[in-house]
Amino acid sequence: MTTEHFDIIVIGTGGVGSSALFHSAKRGAKVLGLDRFPPAHDRGSSHGQTRLIRQAYFEHPDYVPLLLRAYELWEELQSGFEEQLYFETGVLEAGPVDGELVPGVLQSAAEHDLDVEHLTPHEAHARWPQYWIPEHYGVVFERRAGFLMVERCVQAHLDGAIQAGATIRTGVEVQGWQPFGSHPQQGYAVTVDGQLITADKLIITAGAWSPTLLPDIAGKFQILRKPLHWFTADENTYGTDTGCPSFLFEVPEGHFYGFTAHDGRGVKAAKHSGGGVVADPLNVDRSLDESERGEVQNFLRRYLPDVDADSPEDHTVCMYTMSPDSHFVIDRLKLFPGVAFACGLSGHGFKFTSAIGELLALLALDENVPYQLELFAADRFESG
């Protein structure tokens, strides 16, 4: 029996995998992408219309170089895709002056000389009366920020990958992978619907399914169920074209974020912190939980008072794959250096996917990586 062979197999073609597929094919590799679900699907973490993108990263300043590259790559991707991928609304961020959000934004902005305005709540309200901010809060505004159209971005990467010669197969199940031959450098075999397909290198970008494919690493992770909600809002007040920014707030109830009204769907808002644990990503509960929506409604009533929080328009559910420290894992497997992977993006990874996909292609093809990756190393979980 003849077994198909590729230079690279990418397992999972969502946000990161579609980008890895694109960047691998663009570099001339014979590459195959595999996914259980259709292109730009709604069964994982990369769906729900929009995702924030921002530069002054409060989570850690070491993310910023990867973010700046992501911005460049999103612009390049846009040049070959008809529909708009990125809307630069700016992002308004508010929270306690001694909290996590505002000090973190200011630290990243200072270390990387980023364009961020530091405002008082009064100044912010005078400019954007759509928002109410407590007098004792700190406020920052990032002009070079906004949102990405998530399904469009995935589709644009997949379209570009096909144009560059990639093969994509969806509706197939990957049962596992293993090295073949007497040495890992000889390649890897992937079992797909009971059949073997081989490749010189693997890229694993399986999101919530990572624990089954990377059990020694992703087995430490937790999958969370995350609902997203849309509410009626006057597009003359909260519309994308009005100058109203998207937002990220740190409040006593947690971190909440959202987007200006777009495509007639109203204002989208969600709680970033918290979330119920998912035992099986194939069977995540996608029904509406009134208590979860109630948390978002209470936030909107207080901080975005002109949104009609009593008139919900839509909701959906995605998943976060949380690493133990909420930082990404982007690395090669120690025992199998031909396997590059990204996992544990912890609910804040989509904005990076253009750059993470390129990074994984560089790792798989043994090309120079122009980033410091210590923050993302898998072995940081080994001690203890």
C-alpha positions as CSV (number, residue, x, y, z in Angstrom):
1,M,0.0,0.0,0.0
2,T,1.3,3.4,-1.0
3,T,1.2,6.0,1.8
4,E,0.8,9.7,1.1
5,H,3.7,11.8,2.1
6,F,4.0,15.5,2.8
7,D,6.7,17.9,3.9
8,I,4.5,19.1,6.7
9,I,1.1,18.0,8.1
10,V,-0.8,20.7,10.1
11,I,-3.3,19.2,12.5
12,G,-6.1,21.7,13.2
13,T,-6.9,24.5,10.8
14,G,-8.5,27.1,13.0
15,G,-7.0,30.4,13.9
16,V,-3.4,29.3,14.3
17,G,-3.5,26.2,12.0
18,S,-4.9,28.1,9.0
19,S,-2.0,30.6,9.4
20,A,0.6,27.9,9.8
21,L,-0.7,26.2,6.7
22,F,-0.6,29.4,4.8
23,H,3.0,30.3,5.9
24,S,4.3,26.8,5.3
25,A,2.8,26.6,1.8
26,K,4.0,30.1,1.0
27,R,7.6,29.0,1.8
28,G,7.3,26.2,-0.8
29,A,6.5,23.2,1.5
30,K,4.2,20.5,0.4
31,V,1.7,20.8,3.2
32,L,-1.5,19.1,4.3
33,G,-4.0,20.6,6.7
34,L,-6.4,18.3,8.6
35,D,-9.6,19.3,10.5
36,R,-12.6,17.5,11.9
37,F,-14.8,20.5,11.0
38,P,-15.5,22.6,7.9
39,P,-13.4,25.7,7.1
40,A,-13.9,28.7,9.5
41,H,-16.1,26.6,11.7
42,D,-17.8,27.5,15.0
43,R,-16.9,24.4,17.0
44,G,-13.6,25.6,18.7
45,S,-12.1,28.9,19.7
46,S,-11.9,30.9,16.5
47,H,-15.4,32.1,15.8
48,G,-18.0,34.7,17.0
49,Q,-17.5,37.5,14.5
50,T,-14.9,39.6,16.2
51,R,-11.7,39.6,18.3
52,L,-9.8,42.5,19.9
53,I,-6.4,43.4,18.7
54,R,-4.2,45.7,20.7
55,Q,-0.4,46.5,21.0
56,A,0.3,47.7,24.5
57,Y,-0.1,44.2,26.0
58,F,-0.9,44.3,29.7
59,E,-0.4,40.5,30.0
60,H,3.4,40.9,29.5
61,P,5.7,43.2,27.5
62,D,7.4,40.3,25.9
63,Y,4.3,39.7,23.7
64,V,4.7,43.0,22.0
65,P,7.4,42.1,19.3
66,L,5.2,39.2,18.2
67,L,2.2,41.5,18.2
68,L,4.0,44.1,16.0
69,R,4.8,41.3,13.5
70,A,1.1,40.2,13.6
71,Y,0.0,43.6,12.6
72,E,2.3,43.5,9.6
73,L,1.1,40.1,8.6
74,W,-2.6,41.0,8.9
75,E,-2.0,44.0,6.6
76,E,-0.2,41.7,4.1
77,L,-3.1,39.2,4.3
78,Q,-5.6,41.9,3.7
79,S,-4.0,42.9,0.4
80,G,-5.0,39.6,-1.1
81,F,-8.5,39.3,0.4
82,E,-11.6,41.3,-0.7
83,E,-13.5,41.6,2.6
84,Q,-12.2,43.8,5.3
85,L,-10.3,41.9,8.0
86,Y,-9.4,44.6,10.5
87,F,-11.3,47.6,11.9
88,E,-9.2,50.2,13.7
89,T,-11.7,51.5,16.3
90,G,-9.1,52.1,19.0
91,V,-9.6,50.4,22.4
92,L,-10.6,52.1,25.6
93,E,-9.2,50.3,28.7
94,A,-10.1,51.2,32.3
95,G,-9.6,49.7,35.7
96,P,-8.1,50.4,39.2
97,V,-4.9,52.4,39.1
98,D,-3.2,49.6,41.2
99,G,-4.9,46.8,39.2
100,E,-3.6,44.5,36.5
101,L,-4.9,46.1,33.3
102,V,-4.0,49.8,33.3
103,P,-0.5,49.5,34.9
104,G,0.2,46.6,32.5
105,V,-0.7,48.6,29.5
106,L,1.4,51.5,30.6
107,Q,4.4,49.2,31.3
108,S,4.3,47.6,27.8
109,A,3.8,51.1,26.2
110,A,6.8,52.5,28.0
111,E,9.1,49.5,27.2
112,H,8.2,49.5,23.5
113,D,7.5,53.2,22.9
114,L,3.9,52.6,21.9
115,D,1.2,55.2,21.2
116,V,-1.0,55.1,24.3
117,E,-2.9,58.0,25.8
118,H,-3.3,58.1,29.6
119,L,-6.5,59.8,30.6
120,T,-8.6,60.7,33.6
121,P,-12.1,59.3,33.7
122,H,-13.5,62.8,33.2
123,E,-11.4,63.3,30.1
124,A,-12.5,59.9,28.8
125,H,-16.2,60.6,29.4
126,A,-15.9,64.0,27.7
127,R,-14.6,62.3,24.6
128,W,-16.7,59.1,24.7
129,P,-19.9,59.8,26.7
130,Q,-21.1,56.3,25.7
131,Y,-18.9,55.0,28.6
132,W,-19.2,55.6,32.4
133,I,-15.9,55.1,34.3
134,P,-15.5,55.4,38.1
135,E,-13.6,58.6,39.2
136,H,-10.9,56.6,41.0
137,Y,-10.1,54.4,37.9
138,G,-7.2,54.8,35.5
139,V,-7.9,55.0,31.8
140,V,-5.8,54.4,28.7
141,F,-6.6,54.6,25.0
142,E,-4.8,52.7,22.3
143,R,-5.3,54.2,18.9
144,R,-3.6,51.4,17.0
145,A,-6.1,48.9,18.2
146,G,-9.6,47.6,17.2
147,F,-10.9,44.3,16.1
148,L,-10.4,41.5,13.6
149,M,-13.2,39.7,11.8
150,V,-12.4,36.2,13.0
151,E,-14.0,33.9,10.5
152,R,-12.9,36.1,7.6
153,C,-9.3,35.9,8.9
154,V,-9.4,32.1,9.1
155,Q,-10.9,31.9,5.6
156,A,-8.3,34.3,4.2
157,H,-5.5,32.2,5.5
158,L,-7.1,29.0,4.1
159,D,-7.7,30.6,0.7
160,G,-4.1,31.9,0.6
161,A,-2.8,28.4,1.6
162,I,-4.7,26.8,-1.2
163,Q,-3.5,29.4,-3.7
164,A,0.1,28.6,-2.5
165,G,-0.5,24.9,-3.2
166,A,-1.6,23.5,0.2
167,T,-4.0,20.6,0.5
168,I,-6.8,20.8,3.0
169,R,-9.0,18.0,4.2
170,T,-11.9,18.6,6.6
171,G,-14.5,16.3,8.0
172,V,-11.7,13.9,9.0
173,E,-10.7,12.7,12.4
174,V,-7.1,12.5,13.5
175,Q,-6.7,9.5,15.9
176,G,-3.1,10.1,16.7
177,W,0.5,10.4,15.5
178,Q,3.8,8.6,16.0
179,P,7.4,8.8,14.7
180,F,8.3,6.2,12.1
181,G,11.7,4.8,11.2
182,S,14.6,4.3,13.6
183,H,15.0,8.0,14.4
184,P,12.5,10.8,14.8
185,Q,14.2,12.8,12.1
186,Q,13.0,10.3,9.6
187,G,9.4,11.6,10.0
188,Y,6.0,11.1,11.5
189,A,2.9,9.1,10.7
190,V,-0.6,10.5,11.4
191,T,-3.6,8.2,11.6
192,V,-6.5,9.8,9.9
193,D,-9.8,7.9,9.8
194,G,-7.8,4.7,10.2
195,Q,-5.4,5.5,7.4
196,L,-1.7,6.5,7.7
197,I,-0.4,9.7,6.2
198,T,3.3,10.5,6.7
199,A,5.3,13.8,6.8
200,D,8.8,15.0,7.5
201,K,7.4,17.4,10.1
202,L,4.2,18.0,12.1
203,I,2.6,21.2,13.3
204,I,-0.1,20.6,15.9
205,T,-2.6,23.4,16.4
206,A,-5.5,21.5,17.8
207,G,-6.9,24.0,20.4
208,A,-9.2,22.4,22.9
209,W,-8.2,19.0,21.4
210,S,-4.5,19.5,22.2
211,P,-4.6,17.3,25.3
212,T,-5.3,14.2,23.2
213,L,-2.4,15.0,20.8
214,L,0.1,16.5,23.3
215,P,-0.8,14.7,26.5
216,D,2.4,15.4,28.3
217,I,2.1,19.1,27.9
218,A,-1.6,20.0,27.2
219,G,-2.8,17.5,29.7
220,K,-2.0,20.2,32.3
221,F,-4.4,22.6,30.6
222,Q,-8.0,23.4,31.4
223,I,-10.7,23.9,28.8
224,L,-13.3,26.6,29.6
225,R,-16.7,27.4,28.1
226,K,-17.0,31.0,27.2
227,P,-20.3,32.6,26.1
228,L,-20.4,35.7,23.8
229,H,-23.4,38.1,23.7
230,W,-24.8,40.8,21.5
231,F,-27.2,43.5,22.6
232,T,-29.3,46.2,20.9
233,A,-27.5,49.5,20.6
234,D,-28.0,52.7,18.5
235,E,-25.4,52.6,15.8
236,N,-25.3,56.4,15.8
237,T,-24.0,56.1,19.3
238,Y,-22.0,52.8,19.4
239,G,-21.4,52.2,15.7
240,T,-18.0,51.3,14.3
241,D,-18.0,54.4,12.2
242,T,-18.9,56.9,15.0
243,G,-15.5,57.1,16.7
244,C,-16.7,55.0,19.6
245,P,-13.8,52.6,20.6
246,S,-14.0,49.0,21.5
247,F,-13.4,48.4,25.2
248,L,-11.7,46.3,27.9
249,F,-12.5,46.9,31.6
250,E,-11.2,45.5,34.8
251,V,-13.9,45.8,37.4
252,P,-14.6,44.0,40.7
253,E,-16.7,41.3,39.0
254,G,-13.9,40.4,36.6
255,H,-12.5,41.5,33.2
256,F,-15.1,42.4,30.5
257,Y,-14.5,43.3,26.9
258,G,-16.6,44.2,23.9
259,F,-17.0,45.8,20.5
260,T,-18.8,48.6,18.8
261,A,-22.0,47.8,17.0
262,H,-21.2,46.2,13.6
263,D,-23.0,44.5,10.8
264,G,-26.4,45.2,12.4
265,R,-25.8,42.9,15.3
266,G,-25.5,45.5,18.1
267,V,-22.8,45.7,20.7
268,K,-21.0,42.5,21.5
269,A,-19.8,42.0,25.1
270,A,-18.4,39.1,27.1
271,K,-16.7,38.3,30.4
272,H,-13.1,37.3,29.8
273,S,-12.5,36.0,33.3
274,G,-14.2,32.9,34.8
275,G,-15.9,30.2,32.7
276,G,-17.2,26.7,33.3
277,V,-14.9,23.7,32.8
278,V,-15.4,21.6,29.7
279,A,-14.9,17.9,30.1
280,D,-15.4,17.1,26.4
281,P,-14.9,19.7,23.6
282,L,-17.1,17.7,21.3
283,N,-20.0,18.0,23.6
284,V,-19.7,21.5,25.1
285,D,-23.0,23.0,26.2
286,R,-23.8,25.7,23.7
287,S,-27.2,26.7,25.2
288,L,-27.9,30.1,26.7
289,D,-27.2,30.4,30.4
290,E,-29.3,33.2,31.8
291,S,-27.0,33.8,34.8
292,E,-24.0,34.2,32.5
293,R,-25.8,36.7,30.3
294,G,-27.0,38.5,33.5
295,E,-23.4,39.2,34.5
296,V,-22.8,40.8,31.1
297,Q,-26.0,42.8,31.3
298,N,-25.2,44.1,34.8
299,F,-21.8,45.2,33.4
300,L,-23.4,47.0,30.5
301,R,-26.0,48.8,32.6
302,R,-23.3,50.3,34.8
303,Y,-20.5,51.1,32.3
304,L,-22.2,51.4,28.9
305,P,-25.6,52.8,30.0
306,D,-26.9,53.6,26.5
307,V,-26.7,50.0,25.4
308,D,-30.1,48.3,25.7
309,A,-29.0,45.5,28.0
310,D,-32.6,44.3,28.3
311,S,-32.7,43.6,24.5
312,P,-30.3,40.7,23.8
313,E,-29.9,39.9,20.1
314,D,-27.7,36.9,19.9
315,H,-25.3,34.7,21.7
316,T,-22.7,31.9,21.0
317,V,-20.2,29.8,22.9
318,C,-16.5,29.3,22.2
319,M,-13.7,27.7,24.3
320,Y,-10.6,28.9,26.0
321,T,-7.7,26.4,26.3
322,M,-6.0,27.7,29.5
323,S,-2.4,27.1,30.3
324,P,-1.4,27.0,34.0
325,D,-0.1,30.5,33.9
326,S,-2.3,31.9,31.1
327,H,0.6,32.4,28.8
328,F,1.0,30.7,25.4
329,V,2.9,27.6,24.7
330,I,4.8,27.7,21.4
331,D,7.6,25.2,21.1
332,R,9.0,22.0,19.6
333,L,8.7,18.6,21.4
334,K,12.0,17.8,23.1
335,L,11.9,14.1,22.2
336,F,10.5,14.8,18.7
337,P,12.0,18.0,17.5
338,G,10.2,17.7,14.2
339,V,6.9,18.4,15.9
340,A,6.2,22.1,16.4
341,F,3.1,23.2,18.3
342,A,1.1,26.0,19.7
343,C,-1.5,25.5,22.5
344,G,-2.8,27.1,25.7
345,L,-3.5,30.4,24.1
346,S,-5.7,31.1,27.1
347,G,-8.4,33.2,25.5
348,H,-6.2,36.0,24.2
349,G,-4.4,34.4,21.3
350,F,-6.4,35.1,18.1
351,K,-4.8,38.5,17.5
352,F,-1.4,36.8,17.3
353,T,-2.4,34.0,14.9
354,S,-1.0,35.6,11.8
355,A,2.4,35.7,13.5
356,I,2.2,32.4,15.4
357,G,1.4,30.6,12.2
358,E,4.5,32.1,10.6
359,L,6.6,31.2,13.7
360,L,5.4,27.6,13.6
361,A,6.3,27.4,9.9
362,L,9.8,28.7,10.7
363,L,10.2,26.1,13.5
364,A,9.0,23.3,11.3
365,L,11.3,24.3,8.4
366,D,14.3,24.9,10.7
367,E,14.5,28.5,9.7
368,N,15.7,31.4,11.9
369,V,13.2,32.5,14.5
370,P,13.5,36.3,15.2
371,Y,11.9,36.3,18.6
372,Q,12.7,35.5,22.2
373,L,10.5,32.5,23.1
374,E,11.4,31.9,26.7
375,L,8.0,33.1,27.9
376,F,6.3,30.5,25.7
377,A,8.6,27.5,26.4
378,A,6.9,24.3,27.2
379,D,9.5,23.3,29.8
380,R,8.5,26.1,32.2
381,F,5.9,23.7,33.6
382,E,8.4,20.9,34.4
383,S,9.8,22.2,37.7
384,G,7.8,20.8,40.6
